[in-house]
Amino acid sequence: MEANEITCQVPGVLGFRLDLLVEQQVIVEIKSVEVLNEVHFKQVMTYLRLSNKQLGLLINFNVKSLEDKISLKRIINTFT
């Protein structure tokens, strides 16, 4: 599978690597951390804004069950 890279017009920044891009519409960021922090949400929002996408999913696999609401977060970019 080829890595998805977002290029941007910020001087000195070459690009960002997405974990997964589904149907060219949904950005999926995968983590395995004790707790999802604000920086994880901001990372997905940055990807959404730079790629002009509206929907992102933040998934934490460091939980007992993915059915927990703390393991899966939907993030919507309202600035597109």
Secondary structure, 3 states (H helix, E strand, C coil): CCCEEECCCCCCCCCEEECEEECCCEEEEEECCCCCCHHHHHHHHHHHHHHCCCEEEEEECCCCCCCCCCCEEEEECCCC
